[in-house]
Amino acid sequence: MAFEHTKERYASFGVVTSLPHPIIDTFWDILDNYLKGVVPLDRTLTFRLANKKDKLSLEYYDRKRQIHIVFDYNTPFDPFFPEIVNITDNAGIETIVLPHETD
């Protein structure tokens, strides 16, 4: 099972230059407090950043298990935010990345 033994955490260049730091921290908060130990996690997690009435929603989805969880925030939505963000686990090294950065 992935995301069980965190050693280090990073955000890619693409993530750091396209999202404010508090939103990056929000991804770690979701992982630590709402996903770990609640749902089975693969080595790559996928989130969609959505606009809900001009506020940010982070949508976690796992197609294989048909899990879809939406986290709504009072943070203003910016149309320049990336649409999809992934979190990867490589033997305890966890990284928030944009999909094109892992191809």
C-alpha positions as CSV (number, residue, x, y, z in Angstrom):
1,M,0.0,0.0,0.0
2,A,1.3,3.4,-0.9
3,F,1.7,6.5,1.3
4,E,2.3,4.5,4.4
5,H,6.0,5.4,5.2
6,T,6.6,9.1,4.4
7,K,10.3,10.0,4.2
8,E,10.3,13.3,2.3
9,R,7.8,15.6,0.6
10,Y,8.2,17.8,-2.4
11,A,6.2,19.9,-4.9
12,S,7.4,20.0,-8.5
13,F,8.5,23.2,-10.2
14,G,5.2,23.3,-12.2
15,V,3.1,23.0,-9.0
16,V,5.1,25.6,-7.1
17,T,4.8,28.1,-10.0
18,S,1.1,27.6,-10.6
19,L,-0.4,27.2,-7.1
20,P,-0.1,29.3,-4.0
21,H,1.7,27.7,-1.1
22,P,-1.4,27.3,1.1
23,I,-3.1,25.2,-1.6
24,I,0.0,23.0,-1.8
25,D,-0.3,22.5,2.0
26,T,-4.0,21.7,1.6
27,F,-3.1,18.7,-0.6
28,W,-0.9,17.3,2.2
29,D,-3.6,18.0,4.7
30,I,-6.2,16.0,2.6
31,L,-3.7,13.1,2.2
32,D,-2.8,13.0,5.9
33,N,-6.2,13.6,7.5
34,Y,-8.8,12.4,5.0
35,L,-7.4,9.7,2.8
36,K,-4.7,7.8,4.7
37,G,-6.3,5.0,6.6
38,V,-9.7,5.8,5.1
39,V,-9.4,4.6,1.5
40,P,-6.9,2.3,-0.2
41,L,-4.2,4.4,-1.9
42,D,-2.3,3.7,-5.1
43,R,1.2,5.1,-5.8
44,T,-0.4,8.0,-7.8
45,L,-3.3,10.0,-6.6
46,T,-5.3,12.3,-8.9
47,F,-7.1,15.5,-8.0
48,R,-9.1,17.9,-10.2
49,L,-9.2,21.5,-9.3
50,A,-12.7,22.7,-9.9
51,N,-14.7,26.0,-9.8
52,K,-17.7,25.8,-7.5
53,K,-19.4,29.3,-7.4
54,D,-16.0,31.0,-7.8
55,K,-14.5,29.0,-4.9
56,L,-12.0,26.2,-5.1
57,S,-13.0,22.5,-4.9
58,L,-10.4,19.8,-4.9
59,E,-11.9,16.5,-6.3
60,Y,-10.1,13.3,-5.5
61,Y,-11.0,10.4,-7.8
62,D,-9.9,6.8,-8.1
63,R,-11.4,5.3,-11.2
64,K,-10.3,1.8,-10.4
65,R,-12.2,1.8,-7.1
66,Q,-14.9,4.2,-8.2
67,I,-14.2,6.6,-5.4
68,H,-14.9,10.3,-5.8
69,I,-14.5,12.7,-2.9
70,V,-14.9,16.5,-3.2
71,F,-13.3,18.9,-0.7
72,D,-14.8,22.4,-0.9
73,Y,-12.8,25.5,0.2
74,N,-13.5,29.2,0.7
75,T,-10.4,30.0,-1.4
76,P,-11.2,32.0,-4.5
77,F,-10.9,29.9,-7.7
78,D,-8.3,31.1,-10.2
79,P,-8.9,30.0,-13.8
80,F,-5.1,29.8,-14.3
81,F,-4.8,27.0,-11.7
82,P,-3.9,23.6,-13.3
83,E,-6.9,21.4,-14.0
84,I,-5.3,18.2,-12.7
85,V,-2.7,17.6,-10.0
86,N,-1.2,14.3,-9.0
87,I,0.5,13.2,-5.8
88,T,3.0,10.4,-6.2
89,D,4.7,8.1,-3.8
90,N,8.1,6.6,-4.8
91,A,9.3,4.5,-1.8
92,G,8.3,7.2,0.7
93,I,9.3,10.2,-1.3
94,E,6.0,12.0,-2.0
95,T,5.7,14.6,-4.6
96,I,2.9,16.8,-5.9
97,V,3.3,17.1,-9.6
98,L,1.4,18.1,-12.8
99,P,0.5,15.3,-15.1
100,H,2.8,16.3,-17.9
101,E,5.8,16.3,-15.4
102,T,5.6,12.6,-15.0
103,D,5.3,11.5,-18.6
